Amino acid sequence: MYVVDYNNARIQRWYPGASYGTTVASGTMNLPNGLTFDRLGNLVVADTSNQRIISY
């Protein structure tokens, strides 16, 4: 499962049964609030305060 960590400006991947997540995206995001995957499997994030969409 992928989770937006809004307050820490990062995206984390959590595996079933895990006690903690692995950060897969961080850096220049400011208040990210949504994510999805495009048809090619790229992670797409709504970077709210920077008013942009980021693709990884």
MOJO-V209215 format. One record per helix or strand of 3 or more residues. SS is the DSSP state (A for helix, B for strand). FROM is the first residue (numbers start at 0). LEN is the number of residues. If there is no record, write none. Layout:
SS/FROM/LEN ; SS/FROM/LEN
This chain:
B/1/4 ; B/9/4 ; B/21/4 ; B/31/6 ; B/42/5 ; B/51/4
